[in-house]
Amino acid sequence: MLTTLSRYRSVNFNLQDNKGDTPLMQAIHGSRTAAIETLLALPQVYLQIQNHKGQTSLNLAKDTGRERIANMIQEAMSRRRG
C-alpha cells in the first residue's frame, strides 16, 4: 500500500503526529519491518527529522534496542549518500 501511495506526489510521508513522530518512527515503535523497509526505499522520506524528544528515526531505533532496524536505517543512509 505504501508503494502505491508513493506514486502520488501529494502524499507527505514526513508528517508528524502530536509527539513529533513520523510514519517511519511509528513503524519503528511497532517493529513493523515491512513498513520500515518500504518507507526507507522512498527517497521522499527524510531520515533526519526529529520528534519532540529530539530523536531521529535512527536514534529512536537505537534508544529502544531495535538494532536490526537501526542497521536498516544506517544502510539506507549510506545508499542515499552514494
C-alpha positions in Angstrom: 0.0 0.0 0.0 2.8 2.5 0.8 4.4 1.7 -2.6 1.1 2.6 -4.3 0.7 5.8 -2.2 4.2 6.8 -3.1 3.2 7.3 -6.7 1.2 10.3 -5.7 3.3 13.4 -5.3 0.9 14.9 -2.8 1.4 12.2 -0.2 3.6 13.5 2.6 5.4 10.7 4.3 7.1 13.1 6.7 4.0 14.4 8.6 4.5 14.4 12.3 1.9 13.4 14.9 1.4 15.2 18.3 4.6 13.6 19.6 6.5 14.7 16.5 6.8 11.1 15.3 6.8 10.5 11.5 5.2 7.4 9.9 8.7 5.8 9.9 9.1 6.4 13.7 5.6 5.0 14.2 6.6 1.9 12.3 9.8 1.6 14.5 7.7 1.8 17.6 5.7 -1.2 16.3 8.7 -3.1 14.9 6.9 -3.2 11.6 9.9 -4.2 9.5 8.0 -4.5 6.2 6.6 -0.9 6.5 10.1 0.3 7.6 11.7 -1.3 4.5 9.1 0.3 2.2 9.5 3.7 3.8 13.3 3.5 3.7 13.1 2.8 -0.1 11.2 6.0 -0.7 13.5 9.0 -1.4 10.9 11.4 -0.2 11.1 10.0 3.4 13.5 12.2 5.3 15.6 10.3 7.9 16.9 13.3 9.9 13.6 14.6 11.2 13.5 14.9 14.9 10.5 14.2 17.2 9.7 16.3 20.2 12.2 14.3 22.3 14.9 15.3 19.7 15.2 11.7 18.3 15.7 10.9 14.7 14.5 7.6 13.4 18.0 6.2 13.9 18.1 7.5 17.5 14.7 6.0 18.2 15.7 2.6 16.9 18.9 2.6 18.9 17.3 4.0 22.1 14.6 1.3 22.0 17.0 -1.6 21.4 15.9 -2.3 17.9 19.4 -2.9 16.5 18.2 -4.7 13.3 16.1 -1.7 12.5 18.9 0.7 13.3 21.1 -1.2 10.9 18.4 -0.9 8.2 18.3 2.8 8.7 22.1 3.2 8.6 22.2 1.1 5.4 19.6 3.4 3.8 21.5 6.5 4.8 24.7 5.0 3.2 22.8 4.3 0.0 21.4 7.8 -0.1 24.9 9.3 0.3 26.1 7.3 -2.7 
